Every structure is written in structure tokens, then in C-alpha cells.
């Protein structure tokens, strides 16, 4: 009067386990992709942070003593002041150009991340 239940009874546990394993594998791939996406976002933020730090963080305080140390202070402060004086001898960075170029870095990293979606 109907379909026999024996095949369904015998196959349902194996089909259930197959479905569970497929779901776990799928979630594992999704979780791994989410972690890699987070790393990608963090690396692009780091790149922007490094570009901002590296590209001429000059201000009117560039000729100041390191951390307010007196003139001719410790050896480390004098060596650091010699480093800052060598960068002060270079041409000053135009703030408008700096803002434009850092904006370009931000746009390029944003476009890279968007292209990964």
C-alpha cells in the first residue's frame, strides 16, 4: 500500500552523517575565509598607518630637542637629534601634497580590498 520503509530507515543515519560532515566542512571554509578577510583588512590598515608615519610627519616641532631633553643631553638623545636634524635639512613637505598622496594610498588599498570581494 505504500513505499517500504526499510530503505529509508537504513539510509537515513548515513545521509544524516553525510549532511553533518558537509555542513562542518562548509562552516570551516567560511570561518577560514572570514579570518583571512580580517587579516587582509588589518594589513591594509597597517599599510595606511605606515604610509602616514613614514611620509613626512614634519611639523614646526621638528627642530625641538628629543622629549624636551636639555641641549647636549644623553648620547641617545644626541644621536636622535642628529637624525632629526638630517631630516630637517631636507626640503619641507607640502601639506597639501602630503594629504593628496596619503589619500591616494588610502584609495588604492581600499580598491584592493574591494576587488577581493
Buried (B, 14 or more C-beta within 10 A) or exposed (E): EEEEEEEEEEEEEEEEEEEEEEEEEEEEEEEEEEEEEEEBEEEBEEBBEEBBEEBBEBEEEEEEBBEEBEEEBEEEBBEBBEEBEEEEEEEEEEEEEBEEBBEEBBEBBEEEBEEEE
